[in-house]
């Protein structure tokens, strides 16, 4: 009988703490999601500014330089294509 009198309030207190803690974690999750959303928006804005700056840089160059830059970009793309690791090594190689 003594155990029953002490265990019932203990279980109610335990149940109360679990419900309060679970409610608090949902608030932190919401704030974390909001922070991630604003951070991703800032990253997109920075990337957009970078792309605009790159385009402006290319437009300021002479026609010959623009042709050389375009040719170098194509050549680099071809070279990187062959350096790519095969899918078999990426999937099954543990190194």
Buried (B, 14 or more C-beta within 10 A) or exposed (E): EEEEEEEEEEEEEEEEEEEEEEEEEEEEEEEEEEEEEEEEEEEEEEEEEEEEEEEEEEEEEEEEEEEEEEEEEEEEEEEEEEEEEEEEEEEEEEE
